[in-house]
Amino acid sequence: MKSAVMEEGPDISADSHAVAEREVIKQCILYLRQMADGDLMPAEKTLEFLKHNKKTALRILAAIARSDQPEPELSDIPPRILQGLVRDASGKLN
């Protein structure tokens, strides 16, 4: 009985980690979209969420910066503008 409970623990934490990471990805994309659209007040709220998940957010922003193809939600933003938004977001998180 004890081992069954212990085996469930890692699965639950792995699932919650995956959910948390997906949420950080979503919020990173949302923040970049908000900034590109000039929605500064909502962007500040999104940035607060990202600050609470700084390490993951910085990793995701770095991946977005390295990507050849931007996320579909960001595809209409010119590459140089997107790179600038990513740099700005990373700087605000550091």
N, C-alpha and C positions, 0 to 999 in steps of 0.2 A: 504494500500500500504506500509506503513512504517513497519508494522509487518512482511510482506512477505520478505522484504529485510533483516530484522534482523534475520528471521528464516534461511535464506540462509547462513548467516555468519558462524554460528557454524558448519554447514555441510561442508562448504568449508575448514575451518580450521582443522576440524577433518580429512578430506580426505588428506590435505597436511601434517598433522602430521603423518598419516599412511604411506604416500609415503616417508616422510623423515625417519621414523623409518625403513622401509624396506630397504632404501638406506644405512642406518648406519649398519644394519645387514649384508647386502651384502659386505660392505667395511670392516667390522670386519673379516668376513670369508676370504675375499681377502687378507687382511693384514696377517693373520695367515698362509695362503697358501703361500704367497710370502716369508715370513720368513722361513717357513719350506723348501722351495725350494732354499733358498739362494739368492733370487732376492731382494737384499738390496736397490738398488736405487728406484725401483718402490714402495717398501715397505715404504720408507721414505715419498714419495708423498701420499700414502694411509694414513699413520699416521697423516700427516698434516690435511687431511679431518677429521679424527677421533678426533683430538684435537679441531676442531671447533664444534664438537658434543660430547664433553667430557662426559657429564652426561649420555646420552643415550648409548654411546659406552661402558662406564664402566658397566652399567647395563646389556648390552648384553654380554659382556665378562664374567661377573659373571655367567650369565645363561649358557653360553657355558661351563664354568668350572664345574658347578654343573650337567650338563647333563650326563646321563649314555651312551647315544648314540650320538656320535659327528655328526655334519652335514655331509652329503654325501661327500662334497668337502674336508673334513678333515679326513675322515674315515681311510685313509691309514697312517696317522701319529700316531706313538705309543702314547698311553695315557699319559705316563709321559712326553714325549716331548711336546705334545699338552698343557698339564698343565703348563709346563715351559714357553711356548710361550705366553699363556694367562696371566700368572703372569708378564712376561716381558712387554707385551703390557699395562697391567693395570698400572704397575709402570711408564712407559713412559708417560701415560696420567695423572697421579697424580702429 
